[in-house]
Amino acid sequence: MWVRIRAALENYAATRNYITLNEYRDLCYSSQLIAPNRQNSLSNYLHDLGVILHFHEDPILKRYVILKPEWGTAAVYDALDTKEIRENFGRFTHEQLNAIWSKDEYTNMQDELLQLMKNFKLCYEIPGRSNHYIAPQLLSPEQPEHDWDYTSNLILRYRYDFMPKGILTRLIVELHQFIKDQILVWKTGVVFTNGTAHAEVTEHYPKNEIHIRVSGTNQKRWLSAITHELEKIHRSYERLKYKTLIPCNCKPCKDSQTPYDYPYQRLQKFLGDGQYQIQCQESYIMVDVRRLLDDILYRHLDDLQPSKQWLDMFTTSDNQQGLPLQPKEIIRNQTPTQVYQPPKEVFISYAWGGDSENITNKVDEAFKAISINLTRDKRDLGFKGRIKEFMQQIGEGKAVIVIISDKYLKSENCMFELIQIFQNDEFTDRIFPIVLDDAKIYKPRERLKYVQHWEAEIEAFENDLKTVSAANLDGFREDIDLYHEIRGFLPHLTNILKDMNTLTPKIHTDSEFADLIKAIEKRLES
């Protein structure tokens, strides 16, 4: 079904740049994909793959499905590469864009293309100046002159192994309404204010760093608001590596603009190990680890769940400069890019080959269509990935689909995964089993045969170990311990599984795993 729709969209793209939403829905109806939410899920999936562009929650862009992402991208950069806009340091008007996008291929799509630029975080409308926009990447490199109170600043730095371009640009777009006087913004920096506190954010490419310093009152609240948005941007980059550097608060460092820095992770380790004092490497004074963190963090930087406190940071009532702060209701109803949502990740545990892998592939396709990431070893472990660590990660998963087969119950790796899931609590809430016909777990005598299988494996293994000197058994003892662990857990685990209404594989496949999907979505929302 989904393959047919994708092929049809790719055929359309041979002659057209976009189709209307109604045309897309008609195509889905003709391919028996009836439910609008399933149609939206498919367009989301194809959007994530880069096959199409469709923002079905955007009030302007939802009306069209862009068949050629490169067409939209080319239009955007036609505007950004225009001499007039570049010479005006990224400032432009709606009328200028209409002139730039006057070609036949852009006819009647100017509003949608502008909205595409906004969605790509490439521009924003200047508050208080309707139809006037700024593209931050084209701003002047010259920093505007501005006064700064250097006393008792809060300072924070991010140091990246590799700093991708666009982090600061995206931050400027996200928080553009808080730019001080709508003037203090330049190519490598910006000053945000909530009326009582000011945050200067600058990027330093030679050092692969972003610096933040905050002055004024209620500094911690404002710093936390800025880092919240910055951490959301970090999360959008795969495998982005960086360190959060916390400045020292000893007396010599406290009023310095270049204090000694501690990696945030190191301070967390000190706390975890019960070590509450750490030495400043500049002054050699011992400082309190808890105070270091408390001085900077209104909440932990890696705790990105939005809260009432976070909302209040952006809606402070002491706005003394009359800035156009958003009401709380608008912030709460922002698009998903405005409030961080944890990724919808589901693990699947199965034995390779045969019916087990066939049904795993079908589950994989069903979950792709609803934009839920299904993590499986063959695709996600990677070359030279550490298998045991990956299996332990599965064991900690919030939702784990387990394809129970005869081969699974006789596999040491599969059983290790199942035990890991069991040992991480909430076993019956986190596990979603599909029991294949060859897994004989419903009658006591049949379950007993799996215990006998592992007892035979243990006996054979132990006999083999006797043929090798003790000096050469390094690594093998862990294996025999695992066999004993499997034998010990197996009766209890199979007893739990046989008591769960798992539905038959045929019911699952005939319904395109509707019940499984519903149960998983409920679990992810909890």
Secondary structure, 3 states (H helix, E strand, C coil): CHHHHHHHHHHHCCCCCEEEHHHHHHHHHHCCCCCHHHHHHHHHHHHHHCCCECCCCCCCHHHEEECCHHHHHHHHHHHHCCHHHHHCCCEEEHHHHHHHCCCHHHCCCHHHHHHHHHHCCCCEECCCCCCEEECHHHCCCCCCCCCCCCCCCEEEEEEECCCCCCHHHHHHHHCHHHEHHHCCEECCEEEEECCCEEEEEEEEHHHCEEEEEEEECCHHHHHHHHHHHHHHHHHCCCCCCEEEEEECCCHHHHCCCCCCEEEHHHHHHHHHCCCCEEECCCCCCEEEHHHHHHHHCCCCCCCCCCCHHHHHHCCCCCCCCCCCCCCHHHHHCCCCCCCCCCCCEEEEECCCCHHHHHHHHHHHHHHHCCCCEEECHHHHCCCCCCHHHHHHHHHCCCCEEEEECHHHHCCHHHHHHHHHHHHCCCHHHHEEEEECCCCCCCCHHHHHHHHHHHHHHHHHHHHHHCCCCHHHCCCHHHHHHHHHHHHHHHHHHHHHHHCCCCCCHHHHHHCCCHHHHHHHHHHHHC
